[in-house]
């Protein structure tokens, strides 16, 4: 794949300063979080918990692990995983906070999810003493050190990153609240002390769950695992190899900004006009209406130069075009990128399609062919980078099994492009083999799945076996109640809504031929306990809080 010829700076302005800052910050961050009762995965506390898990399993006991996203970053929630000597890890539930609050992609502390978890535990006779470890979805010490590294890379212009306002993807105030999680968990479980938390590496969480849940984990062949994220706690792209039920990391780009996912998120938001996390899927849909021919799209050739694709499979951001390593959404484009795409839409001019009941009431920018062609160019650039990464990994490993995960794996159009590219003809030419790529993307490749992944990764480090395959994606716990969202309970009662009756959302798409009218709500809250499983999945999984404006929908009684 050829690189574009446009010149640009492809490395941080101060790589040595950034690396020195990272090294200095990491032990300080470890000290800080240790005093918050949040520990690293290589800490003495984590080792002690791992030994306890092994000992319990050796005695034939059933143990439990809790995975938790404590707040600050999007898609908070909590998962409960059962671990048995014979069966390995098994998902009991995965409660995502948005299901209870009605706030899409919420980054708030998962209060309602945890309360629902305690009800599940009580109903199943699971006491807090049977929980071996509570695992967070980030290695927070690593995350803080990597954050400082990112700020120092473009110093002093990047100092603005430290003073960014709260946004859908990140809320600093909620993160600070999340640091109180050990004490709050202790109170919730009725203990006279806090519950220590072990922060697990973010991309390991993606990789372990996605691989172990895949049909490839029980095969003899090597399996490639590609984690492509907006950003993790150390990197934005990490490559793994799975074999015989064991995952090992083989490459990390060690950068938060050399990110395909961040590129797609920022361009889709600042060109599409939607808030972050609600923009990517809609922009992917818009791309289908644009010119998807690389030879004729008027924006593709110039936009393609925003990444440099190296022979070793690495992808580097052109920082002469992208200004988000310095200003994020406040001033995401350099003048050179503005020349290509036009000015970005400012955050205050964006709207959240997941918090609007009637999109007809929103003033939309016209879906001109120019805007749609920009979406198509963005999609093709993203696909180029993804194909480049996978191509190098295939040549390195010779594998025809791929687990693709991380938030960017939600780009279904790019996934289809990957399958089309790595067909039988490719394998015949490159590896002289008669096969084609087999691709698995889990039901929750994004951060809704890392709560499960944190528990799976910890169990795997203790030598626990594979566990059962993921035969379905319906592990729904109890239905949300109006009391889960006290902010809206009074208003909903005043409107006379009968919350004892189950409401099922009927997605409608009346008369909308353009992407702004297409809406989709994902189901990602699962529980596998008697009376709360697949028989309730359709109802509980489709509940909508009518007190919270969502996408165009109407309600009917089930």
N, C-alpha and C positions, 0 to 999 in steps of 0.2 A: 504494500500500500504506500503510495507516494505522499510525501509531505508537501504542504504548500510552501511556496517560495517566499512569502512575506516575512521580512526580518522582524525580530522581536527579542525581548529578554525572557529567557525560559527558566531562569533560576532566581531564587530570592536575592534581594539586594545585599543582605548581610547574613549569609549562611553560617559563618563561624560564630558571630554574635548570637544567633538564634540557637545554635547547638550548645554553646556555653551556657546560655540562659536556661535551656532545658535541663542540662546536667545539674546546675545549681538549684533549680526549682524542685526537682523530683524529691530529694530527701526532705526538703522543707514541707512539701505537700504531704509526704508520708507521715511526718510528725503531726501536722495539722489534723489530718483525717483520723489518725490513730486516736487522738484525743476526742474526736467526735464518735469514736467507736465504729469507724468505717475502715476496714483493713484491706490490704492488697492481697491478691491471690498467692503471692509467694511469701506471705507473712507467717510468723510462728502460729498465730491464731488460726489461719487457714489450714496449716499443716495439722494442727491439733483436731480441727473439725473433720478433716479428711480421715485421720486415723480413727476417730470415733465412728464415722460412717462404715469404714471397713470392719471394725470390731462388731458393730451391731449386725451387719450382714453375716459375719462369720458365726454369730450366735443364732442365726436363722430368723432374726427380727425383720419387720418391715419398718423402713425409715422414710422420712419425708423431707423434701427440700422445698424452700420457698424462693421463687424468683420475683424480684420487685424492681420496678422503675420508680424511683422515689420522687421525681418531680424535676422541673426545670426544662427537660427535653420532652419532645412530643411523644404522644402515645403512651402515657403512663398506665400502669396496671400492675397486676400481681398474678402469679401462677403458682400452683401447687403440683408437685411431682412426687409420685410414690416410687420408692426404690425397694425391690425385693431381691433376695439372694438368687432366686431362679429366673425371675422375669425381667430384671434390670429396671430401668426407669420407665415410668408410665405416666402420661399426663392425666391429672385429675381435673384441673380447671385452669383456664386462662382468662381472667376477668380484666377487660380493658375499661379504664375509667370513663371513656367517652360514652360507653353504653349506659352508664348510670347518670352521668351529668348532662348528656345531650350536647356537649361541647366537642365538636369534631377535632381530633388530633390533640386533645387537651394535654397541657404540660403541668397540670396541677397535681399536688400530692394525691395518691389514689385512695382517698378516704373511703368512698363507697365500695370500691373494689375489695378493700381489706375487710370491711364489715361483712360483705357477702362471703368472703373467704372464711371468716370465723363461723358463720352460720353453716357453711358446708362442713367445716371441721367438726363442729358440735353435733351435727346430724349424723356424722359418720363415726363418732366416738374417737376422734383424733385429738388428743391433748397436746398442748404446746411442748411438753417434754419429748414428744416424738419427732419434733422438728430438729434435724441435725444442724442445719445451716440456713441462713437467710442470705441470698445472693443478689447483688445489685447488677444492673445491666451495663454499667461502666466501671472501669478501673479509674476511680476519681482522682487518685494521685497522678496517674499517667495523663489523664485528661487535662488537669490543671497545668502540668508542666508543658504539655504539647500546646496548650492555649497560649502560654507565654512565648513559646518558640514561634508560634504563628505571628504574634504581635511584633516580635523583634525582627522578623524576616524583612519587613518593609519599613522599619523604623526610620524616621519619626512619623511618616504619614500614616502608618498603621496604628498609631495610638488611638485613633478614632474607634478601633475595634473594641477597645476596653470600655467605651462609653456608649455602646449601641443600646438603643431602647429595647424594651421587651417586644417579642414578636411571636408568631405561632410556633416556630421551630424551637425557640429558646426564650425562657423567661428567667432572668437572674434572681428575681425575688422568690419565685417558686423553687429554684434550686437551693436557695438558702433555707427555705422551709423544709426541703427534703433532707437537709443535713441533720434535722431533728428526728429523723425516722427511727433510729434505734430506741430513743426514749418513748416515742409515740407507739411503736410496736409493743414495747413492754407493757404499757398501759392498756392497750387494746387486748392483749392476751392475758391480762390479769396478773402479771408478774410484778415482783417488788424490785425489779431492776430492768435495765434496757436490754434490747436484743441486738447484739453485735451484728454488723453486716460486712460481708466480704464482697468487694467490688471486682467483678469478673471482666476480662478484656472484651470490649464490645464486639469486635469482629469474630473472636472465638465463639461468642454466643450465637451469632448468625451461622457460623460454619458448622458447629457441632449439631445443633438441632436440625438444620436443613439436611445435613448428610445422614444422620441417624434415622430421620423420618423418611428418607428417600428409599426407593426400591433397590438402589445400588449398594447400600451398606452391607447387604447379605450376599453379594456376589464376589467372585474371586478377582475380578478386574479392578485395576486402579481407577479411582474416580477423581476427576478434577473438581475443585470447589473454588468458585470465584465470588468474592464478596465485593460488590461495588455499591458504595454508600455515598450519601452527601458528605458525611464525615464520621469518623469514629472517635475513639479516645487517643489514637496515635496516628492513624492513617485513614485514607479514603478508599484505597483499593488494597485488598490482601488476598493472596493466592494460597491455597492449601491442596494437599493430596490426601485422599482417603483410601485406606486399604485395610481389609480385614477388620472393619469396624473401628479403626483408629485414624485420627486426623492429625496431620502435622503441617505446620506452616512452612511454605517454601519461598515466599517472597512477600514483601510489604513495600508500598511506595513511600512510607514514612512522611507523608505530607497530608495536611488537611485541605490544601487548596488545589493541588494537582488532581482535581476531582471531576469526573464525568457527571456524577450526580448533582454536585453543587452547580456546575455549569448549566445543566438542564433546568434545575430549580430556579436559578436566578433569571435566566433568559425567559423561561415560560411565565414567570411572575411579572417581570418588568416589560415584557412585550404583550403578554396576554391580558394583563390588568387584574389578575386574581391574586389573592394573598398566597404566601408560600404554603406549601403542602396541599393546597386546593387547586394549584395551577398545573402541575405536571401532567396528570392524566388528561385534563381538558386540552392542554396544548398538544399532547400526543394525538388526541382525536382531531384537532384542527389541522395537523400535518397531513392528514389523509385528503384534505381538500386543496392542498397546495401542490406545487410542482415537485414531485419526488424523483425527478430525473437529475442526476448529478451533472449532466452535461448541459442542461438548459436552465436549471434553477438560477435566478439572477443573484442570489445571495450566498449560495453554497460555497463557491470557490474562495471568496474572501473570508467568510466565517470559518471555513475549514482551517485557516491559519491560527485559530485560537488555541490549537493543540499541536504539539510536536510529538509524533509517534516514533519512538526510538526502536532500533533493531532488536534490543533486548526485551521488548514488550512493554516498556514503561511509557507513560503518557505524561507530558509536561505542559502545564498551562503557560500560555503566552501572556506574560504580565505587562507587556506593552499594550495589549488590547483589553485585558480584564483588569478592572480596578477594584473588584471586590476583595482582594487580599489586603487592601488598604481602607476601603470605606463600606464594604458590603452593600446593602440595598440603598444606603443613603446616597451614594454616588458610584454605582457599580460599573460604569463604562468610562474608559478613557476617551479622549476626542477621536482616536482612531477607530474605536468600536462604534462610537456614535455615528461616524461617517458611514459605517457599514449598515447598521440596523436602525439608525435614527435615535432620538433621545429616549431614555428609559421612562417608563411610567413610575411616578413617585409613589412611595408607600401610602401616603394619605389619599391618593387618587385610586387606589385599588379597592376591590370589594370582595367579600368572602361568599362565594356561592353556596357554601355549606351552612350559612347562617341566614339564608334568605328564603322565604316561603314562596314568593312569586318573582321569578326572574323577569317577568314581563314589566315589573315596576322599576327595574334598574335601567338607567340610561347606558346603553352599550355603544362602544365604538363600532363603527361598521366593519363587518368582516370583508374587507377589501381583499382582492387577490394578492396584493402586496403583503398584507399581514399574514395571510395563509401560506404564502411562499416562504416567509421568514420562519414560520413554524416548521415547515417541511425541511428547510435548511438546517435548523437546529436539530431536528430528529435525525437527519442523515449524518451530521457531525458526531452526534452521540453514538450512533450505530457504528461509525467508522472506528471510534475509539474502543468500543466494546469488542468488535470483531478482531481488532488488532491485539488486544490483550489475550483473548481466547486462542487466536492463531499461534501466538508464541508459546502458550502453555501446551497446546496440542503437540507442537513440534518438540517440546521439551520432554513430555511424558509419554507420547504415543497413545494416549487414552482416547476412547470414544464415548466416555461417560462424563457428563458435566452436571454439577449442581450449581445453579446460578441463584444467588441470594443477595440480601442487602436491599435497601430501599429502591435502588435503581432497577432491580429485577422486576418491579411492578410495571415496567415499560413493556407491555405485551407485544407491541409492534416490533420493538427491537429484538425480543426473544424469537419471534418468527423469522426475522431477518437472519439471526444467528443460525437457525435450523436450515434455512435456505442456502446460506453460504457454505456451511460445513456439511455438504451432502456427500453422496457416494463418489461423485466426480472429484471432489477435493481430496478425500482420503486416498483415492486411487492415484492421484497425481503426486501428493505430498508424502504419503506413508506407504504407498504401494499395497494398500489393504482394501479388501472388499467389505466395507462397512460404511456407516455414516454416524453423525453425532446423535447421541441420545441425551435429551435435556430434561432435567427435573428442576422445577421451581416450586417451593413449598407453598401451602395456602397462605402463610404469613411470612413472606420474606423480609418485610420491613420491621420497624421497631416494635410492632405489636407482637412479634414472635420472640424477641430477645429475652423476655421474662422466662419463657420456657427454656431458651437456649442457655441462660445463666445456670440453671439447675442441671441441665444436661452436661454442660462443660465441666462443672464441678464433679458430677458423678463419674464422668469419663476419666478425670484426673485421678480419681480414687480407684480406677480399674474396674468399674462396674460394667457389665455387659451391655449388649445392644438394646435390649428392651423390645417391645412389640412394634411392628410396623404401624405407620399412620394410615389406617384404612378409611378414615373419613375426617372431615374437618368440623364436626359438630359435637362440641363438648359444652353445651350451654348450661350454665348454672341457673339460679333462680332469675325470674324476670325482674327488670328494674321496677322500683316503686317510686311513687311521687316523693316520698320522704327522702329518697336518695339525692334529691335536688331541692334543698330548702329554699333557694332563691326564688323558685318559680311556683312553689306549692300553693301559696295563697292566691295568686292570680288565677291559677288553673281551677281551683275550687270555685272562685267567684264566677268563672265562666260556666260553671255547672257541668264540667266534664266528669263522666263516671269512670274513674280510674280502676274500678274493679273489673272492667271489661277490657279484654285484650284488643289492641288496635294494631292493624297490619298495614304497613305502608304500601301503597300501590304507586310505584314509580310511573310517572306519565311523561310523555314527550310530545305534547300536542302541538303540532304545527311547527316545531322547531327543526329546521333542516341544517342549522349550523351548530358548531360545537358548544356554544354557550347554553344551549337548551338541553344538553345531554348530561344527566346526573346519575351517579351511582353511589350507593352506600354499601360499604363493605361490612361483612359479618366476621367478627374476630374474637368472640368471647365464648369459650368452650368449657364444659364441665362434663366429666364422665363418672357420674354417680347414679345409683338407682333412682328412677323417677325424674331425673334431670337431664337425660341424655338425648338421643336422637328423637325420641317421641315428643320432646318439647322444643326441638331445635327450630322448627319452622315458625312457631309462635313467638317464643322468647327471642329468637334471633332477629325478628322483624319488628320488634316494638319500637315505637317512635314517641318521644316526649312531645306532645302537642303544645306544650308551653314553651318549647324552644323552636324558633323558626329554622327549618331545614330546607331541603330542596323541594321542588314542586311535588306535592303529594296530597292524597285525600285518604281518609280513614274509613274503615268499615269494621264491624264487629266480626270476630272470628267465629 
